[in-house]
Amino acid sequence: MGLLYKKGEPGKNCRKEIVSMSDERYIISFKAATGFHVVLEYPGLEELEAVQKKIEEAGLTCERWKGYSTQFDQADLYMDMRSPECIAQFDLDDWI
């Protein structure tokens, strides 16, 4: 469980709600055709498996990470594909 803070009205306190936070992470790592080490995190398994299939069909190898890893700092590019901004900026075809 985690705490989610919601913004209140100006001048009033923020309210807190307890929400369930999944421990499951959907993270994939691969060496792109450019030579860069790319790490992508997706909101669900379906999205991750579709991307993994596309990467492998392009002849690249990839690895699924079961959780957070300190190897994030070794990546040349990390994109949180749970974010609409990252989705808009990242095109997998440019990397495979």
Residue pairs with C-beta under 8 A, 6 or more apart in sequence:
1 18
1 19
1 20
1 21
2 18
2 19
2 20
2 21
3 16
3 17
3 18
3 19
4 16
4 17
4 18
4 19
5 14
5 15
5 16
6 14
6 15
6 16
6 17
7 14
8 14
8 15
23 67
25 41
25 65
25 66
25 67
25 68
26 41
26 42
26 43
26 44
26 45
26 47
26 48
27 39
27 40
27 41
27 42
27 48
27 64
27 65
27 66
27 67
27 68
27 69
28 39
28 40
28 42
28 48
28 51
28 52
28 55
28 62
28 63
28 64
28 65
29 37
29 38
29 39
29 40
29 62
29 63
29 64
29 65
29 71
29 75
30 37
30 38
30 55
30 60
30 61
30 62
30 63
31 37
31 38
31 60
31 61
32 38
32 60
32 77
32 95
32 96
33 58
33 60
33 95
33 96
34 95
36 76
36 77
36 95
37 74
37 75
37 76
37 77
38 75
38 76
38 77
38 78
38 79
38 95
39 65
39 71
39 72
39 75
39 77
39 78
39 79
40 51
40 78
40 79
40 81
40 90
41 78
41 79
41 80
41 81
41 82
42 48
42 51
42 81
42 82
43 81
43 82
47 81
48 64
51 92
52 62
52 64
54 92
54 96
55 62
55 92
55 96
56 62
58 96
60 96
65 71
72 78
79 86
79 89
79 90
80 86
81 87
81 90
